[in-house]
């Protein structure tokens, strides 16, 4: 019973906010225009400020972990390579292949995983969450830009290596994380009124983002390309955790760290993967379908996964 309550306490608040977003959308209290504008506001302003604050307010240097760094990079790049090689044998349309690969490797770590880390493991998870975020967001963006650029059928979005690098390092989220690392590492003290303001913004960002995730759920998006959607979604929320969590355990990750790795691989595909696919003239229909399906599946896989890990005394 304690394990069940532990899982419910971590998952249900986030699921209920997403469900509220879906309900408000169905009641036309959240319109498509409001959802779009809110999403733009989140990605361009609120999320960078929240991520800067999370890194700034944590003891970032004490969270440096070379083993975690190597594990996350190797597993992510390995996932991309294997998925691309296998997918290319069966998916002939390049624009669809790129979206398929992105949908499997890229997760919503910045919002859902961090929120779940804090809900399940408390403030002790903040430093490692900031570290994991700082190392995976640049990698995710570089891989996404590269994959979608290579796979796009539109010649107007073809870019050289320099354009890809510039695009990645002018990303507001990456800039915010980099500034947070610098300020945290050099122990630069910001004025208290600035810290208080950032804390308030940080406090509303995750709930608003989860609300918008719920409002973005559209079951009509699941009607197209069901086979590819199902394969990508099950790979993202079931197969990847079944592969990498045991590997993480075998190489020595335990307790909170193993739980955070589980959440890293189980959280749904990032909502902005749909935005990127659309802007780079790739298969945005499949991208939206994968985001929707992984979001729905992840609540179940996260709940039962946490329940099992807790019952086995692994977290």
DODOLUM-147630 format. One line per field, with one value per residue (C-alpha): residue number from 1; x, y, z. Coordinates in nm, 4 decimals, decimal comma, padded with zeros to 6 digits. Layout:
<zafis>
num: c(NUM  ...)
x: c(X  ...)
y: c(Y  ...)
z: c(Z  ...)
</zafis>
This chain:
<zafis>
num: c(1  2  3  4  5  6  7  8  9  10  11  12  13  14  15  16  17  18  19  20  21  22  23  24  25  26  27  28  29  30  31  32  33  34  35  36  37  38  39  40  41  42  43  44  45  46  47  48  49  50  51  52  53  54  55  56  57  58  59  60  61  62  63  64  65  66  67  68  69  70  71  72  73  74  75  76  77  78  79  80  81  82  83  84  85  86  87  88  89  90  91  92  93  94  95  96  97  98  99  100  101  102  103  104  105  106  107  108  109  110  111  112  113  114  115  116  117  118  119  120  121  122  123  124  125  126  127  128  129  130  131  132  133  134  135  136  137  138  139  140  141  142  143  144  145  146  147  148  149  150  151  152  153  154  155  156  157  158  159  160  161  162  163  164  165  166  167  168  169  170  171  172  173  174  175  176  177  178  179  180  181  182  183  184  185  186  187  188  189  190  191  192  193  194  195  196  197  198  199  200  201  202  203  204  205  206  207  208  209  210  211  212  213  214  215  216  217  218  219  220  221  222  223  224  225  226  227  228  229  230  231  232  233  234  235  236  237  238  239  240  241  242  243  244  245  246  247  248  249  250  251  252  253  254  255  256  257  258  259  260  261  262  263  264  265  266  267  268  269  270  271  272  273  274  275  276  277  278  279  280  281  282  283  284  285  286  287  288  289  290  291  292  293  294  295  296  297  298  299  300  301  302  303  304  305  306  307  308  309  310  311  312  313  314  315)
x: c(00,0000  00,2850  00,4407  00,1049  00,0596  00,4170  00,3495  00,0126  00,1568  00,4180  00,2099  -00,1463  -00,0892  00,0777  -00,1793  -00,4656  -00,3276  -00,2959  -00,6496  -00,7726  -00,6091  -00,7889  -01,1217  -01,0811  -01,0019  -01,3154  -01,5195  -01,3634  -01,2135  -00,8736  -00,8871  -00,6424  -00,5118  -00,4613  -00,2864  -00,0532  00,0292  00,0828  00,3123  00,5148  00,5368  00,6493  00,9224  01,0505  01,0364  00,9047  01,1006  01,4384  01,3843  01,2767  01,5738  01,8154  01,6718  01,6858  02,0525  02,1370  01,9668  02,1307  02,4887  02,5640  02,9300  02,8487  02,6112  02,8787  02,8819  03,1012  02,9392  02,5903  02,7160  02,8668  02,5651  02,3087  02,5132  02,5946  02,2353  02,0848  02,3238  02,2970  01,9164  01,9343  02,1766  01,9900  01,6492  01,7728  01,9335  01,6300  01,3780  01,5534  01,4899  01,1141  01,0435  01,1252  01,0028  01,2916  01,0719  00,8785  01,1956  01,3414  01,0261  01,0084  01,3660  01,3103  00,9888  01,1702  01,4855  01,3618  01,1732  00,9947  01,2607  01,2518  00,8908  00,7589  01,0756  01,1936  00,8458  00,8336  01,1866  01,0912  00,7572  00,9119  01,2557  01,2214  01,4748  01,7587  01,6878  01,7253  02,1027  02,1171  01,8100  01,9892  02,2997  02,1051  01,9139  02,2304  02,3904  02,0930  01,9191  02,2115  02,2497  01,8763  01,8654  02,1769  02,0473  01,6981  01,8277  02,0679  01,8117  01,5307  01,7636  01,9023  01,5581  01,3641  01,2405  01,2255  01,5509  01,4871  01,5606  01,8850  02,1653  02,5353  02,7189  02,7773  02,4060  02,3198  02,5742  02,4583  02,0950  02,1697  02,3758  02,1359  01,8553  01,7105  01,6907  02,0559  02,1620  01,9614  02,1202  02,4697  02,4174  02,2854  02,5962  02,8265  02,6454  02,6208  02,9812  03,1272  02,8954  02,7577  02,4874  02,1874  01,9819  01,7152  01,4299  01,5558  01,5792  01,2270  01,0921  01,2609  01,1295  00,7719  00,8086  00,9619  00,6719  00,4078  00,5992  00,5699  00,1969  00,1171  00,3226  00,1529  -00,1872  -00,1022  00,0120  -00,3336  -00,5007  -00,2951  -00,4219  -00,6267  -00,7421  -00,8016  -00,4239  -00,4094  -00,6049  -00,3177  -00,0206  -00,1290  00,1296  00,4304  00,2769  00,2293  00,5808  00,7436  00,5301  00,5875  00,9578  00,9710  00,7705  00,8253  01,1200  01,3788  01,3202  01,3311  01,6692  01,8443  01,7188  01,8669  02,1907  02,1970  02,1482  02,4269  02,6776  02,6030  02,3166  02,0922  01,8063  01,7208  01,9636  01,8074  01,4624  01,5699  01,7138  01,3845  01,1940  01,4458  01,3602  00,9878  00,8637  00,6763  00,8123  00,8694  00,5865  00,8309  00,9326  00,6023  00,6811  01,0277  00,8942  00,6380  00,8830  01,1386  00,8821  00,8958  00,6076  00,4359  00,1250  00,3290  00,5123  00,1860  00,0534  00,3655  00,3521  -00,0125  00,0304  00,3438  00,1768  -00,1175  00,0966  00,3550  00,1186  00,0542  00,4137  00,5539  00,3019  00,3561  00,7305  00,7719  00,5479  00,7613  01,0934  00,9705  00,8370  01,1760  01,3479  01,5475  01,4498)
y: c(00,0000  00,2398  00,1780  00,2429  00,5706  00,6725  00,6249  00,8002  01,0952  01,1462  01,0845  01,1903  01,5667  01,5945  01,3738  01,5712  01,9043  01,7588  01,6212  01,9641  02,1174  01,8688  01,9397  02,3179  02,2762  02,0668  02,3373  02,6042  02,7798  02,7190  02,8022  02,6865  03,0419  03,0719  02,7341  02,8353  03,1723  03,0168  02,7520  03,0210  03,2203  02,9112  02,8108  03,1627  03,3155  03,1125  02,7919  02,9634  03,1656  02,8561  02,6537  02,9365  02,9569  02,5786  02,5665  02,8869  02,7777  02,4344  02,3537  02,2659  02,1760  01,9208  01,7515  01,6873  01,3160  01,1830  00,8388  00,9883  01,2161  00,9276  00,7026  00,9582  01,0558  00,6990  00,5784  00,8738  00,8585  00,4787  00,5068  00,7485  00,5303  00,2027  00,3604  00,5264  00,2091  -00,0086  00,2582  00,3221  -00,0396  00,0020  00,3762  00,5045  00,8622  01,0605  01,3251  01,0514  00,8666  01,1779  01,2396  00,8718  00,8801  01,2099  01,0831  00,7884  00,9493  01,2942  01,3356  01,6076  01,6175  01,9920  01,9860  01,6420  01,4651  01,7508  01,7864  01,4119  01,4092  01,6758  01,5098  01,1670  01,2480  01,5997  01,8822  01,6276  01,5654  01,9300  01,9357  01,6166  01,7291  02,0536  01,8617  01,6156  01,9006  02,0951  01,8040  01,6605  01,9740  02,0803  01,7209  01,6858  02,0091  01,9320  01,5876  01,7200  01,9943  01,7533  01,4735  01,6957  01,8927  01,5779  01,4205  01,7247  01,7103  02,0887  02,2288  02,5657  02,4192  02,2518  02,3959  02,3447  02,2452  02,6093  02,6923  02,3884  02,4833  02,8474  02,7358  02,5149  02,7657  03,0552  02,8481  03,0428  02,7342  02,6466  03,0071  03,0134  02,6895  02,8101  03,1377  02,9441  02,7244  03,0274  03,2166  02,9058  02,7972  03,1396  03,1838  03,5107  03,6325  03,7904  04,0553  03,8965  04,0667  03,9084  03,5662  03,6051  03,7014  03,4061  03,1755  03,2909  03,2503  02,9072  02,8081  02,8744  02,7469  02,3708  02,3717  02,5981  02,3802  02,0617  02,2332  02,3188  01,9605  01,8461  02,1127  02,0010  01,6427  01,5783  01,2222  01,3005  01,3103  00,9380  00,8481  00,8844  00,6483  00,4362  00,1636  00,3971  00,5903  00,2742  00,1432  00,4768  00,5270  00,1791  00,2095  00,5425  00,4567  00,0800  -00,0610  00,2082  00,1824  -00,1989  -00,1757  00,1086  00,0845  -00,2676  -00,1468  00,1506  -00,0856  -00,3155  -00,0319  00,0899  00,3418  00,3017  00,4656  00,8208  00,8063  00,4900  00,6432  00,9573  00,7472  00,5570  00,8862  01,0114  00,7249  00,6992  01,0576  01,1309  01,2885  01,6626  01,8832  02,1066  01,8097  01,8679  02,2391  02,1652  01,9030  02,1469  02,4353  02,2179  02,0730  01,7184  01,4839  01,6996  01,4752  01,1811  01,4068  01,5255  01,1712  01,0447  01,3300  01,2542  00,8757  00,8872  01,1385  00,9058  00,5919  00,7500  00,8114  00,4375  00,3248  00,5799  00,4856  00,1096  00,1473  00,3534  00,1080  -00,1895  -00,0176  00,0849  -00,2635  -00,4104  -00,1547  -00,0244  00,3385)
z: c(00,0000  00,0825  -00,2602  -00,4276  -00,2383  -00,3209  -00,6919  -00,6750  -00,4832  -00,7529  -01,0654  -00,9872  -00,9357  -01,2763  -01,4472  -01,2903  -01,4188  -01,7704  -01,7428  -01,6321  -01,9402  -02,1644  -01,9882  -02,0207  -02,3915  -02,4453  -02,2671  -02,4945  -02,1924  -02,3522  -02,7213  -02,9882  -03,0200  -02,6421  -02,6371  -02,9201  -02,7660  -02,4236  -02,5718  -02,7498  -02,4253  -02,2354  -02,4791  -02,5470  -02,1981  -01,9046  -01,9627  -02,0164  -01,6972  -01,5032  -01,6234  -01,5457  -01,1936  -01,1427  -01,2404  -01,0511  -00,7299  -00,7289  -00,6361  -00,9956  -00,9515  -00,6799  -00,9263  -01,1877  -01,2568  -01,5385  -01,5308  -01,5679  -01,8471  -02,0431  -01,9838  -02,1039  -02,4088  -02,5090  -02,4611  -02,6496  -02,9440  -02,9506  -02,9615  -03,2550  -03,4525  -03,3966  -03,4597  -03,7797  -03,9144  -03,8414  -03,9459  -04,2787  -04,3800  -04,3568  -04,3912  -04,7381  -04,6941  -04,5465  -04,3839  -04,2041  -04,0998  -03,9352  -03,7327  -03,6332  -03,4988  -03,3169  -03,1588  -03,0000  -02,8616  -02,7575  -02,4305  -02,2357  -01,9654  -01,9024  -01,7816  -01,6932  -01,5789  -01,3572  -01,2063  -01,1386  -00,9977  -00,7449  -00,6650  -00,6072  -00,4659  -00,3251  -00,3311  -00,3235  -00,6913  -00,7944  -00,8375  -01,0457  -01,2447  -01,3291  -01,4337  -01,6495  -01,8087  -01,8834  -02,0664  -02,2558  -02,3872  -02,6114  -02,7332  -02,8014  -02,9989  -03,2015  -03,2911  -03,3750  -03,6026  -03,7733  -03,8195  -03,9458  -04,1726  -04,3330  -04,3679  -04,4869  -04,8467  -04,8680  -05,0119  -04,8460  -04,5028  -04,6052  -04,3950  -04,3577  -04,0388  -03,9465  -03,9655  -03,7528  -03,4843  -03,4842  -03,4581  -03,1597  -02,9623  -03,0201  -02,8676  -02,5727  -02,3514  -02,4093  -02,3471  -02,0211  -01,8993  -01,9935  -01,8060  -01,5071  -01,5049  -01,5202  -01,2435  -01,0239  -01,0797  -00,9999  -00,6999  -00,8382  -00,6012  -00,7696  -00,5859  -00,3679  -00,5537  -00,8775  -00,7139  -00,5704  -00,9129  -01,0798  -00,8084  -00,8711  -01,2478  -01,1968  -00,9732  -01,2385  -01,5427  -01,4889  -01,3968  -01,6940  -01,9295  -01,8062  -01,8400  -02,2022  -02,2651  -02,1572  -02,3693  -02,6693  -02,6513  -02,9632  -03,0188  -03,3868  -03,4313  -03,3581  -03,6699  -03,9140  -03,9465  -03,6542  -03,7117  -03,7014  -03,4122  -03,2090  -03,2810  -03,1928  -02,8811  -02,7381  -02,8174  -02,6333  -02,3223  -02,2823  -02,4784  -02,3964  -02,0175  -02,0381  -02,2110  -02,0310  -01,6711  -01,6261  -01,7886  -01,5495  -01,2561  -01,3735  -01,4024  -01,0511  -01,0492  -00,7446  -00,5525  -00,6649  -00,9567  -01,0976  -01,0594  -01,2430  -01,5256  -01,5469  -01,5776  -01,8331  -02,0677  -01,9916  -02,0209  -02,3455  -02,6602  -02,6303  -02,7536  -02,9394  -03,1561  -03,3390  -03,3749  -03,5148  -03,7557  -03,8902  -03,9248  -04,1062  -04,3493  -04,2146  -04,1293  -03,8673  -03,8699  -03,7431  -03,4962  -03,3412  -03,3299  -03,1465  -02,8937  -02,8234  -02,7977  -02,5806  -02,3483  -02,2949  -02,2580  -02,0302  -01,7405  -01,7174  -01,7750  -01,5285  -01,2601  -01,2877  -01,3423  -01,0251  -00,8396  -00,9489  -00,8775  -00,5335  -00,4581  -00,5512  -00,3257  -00,6211  -00,5581)
</zafis>
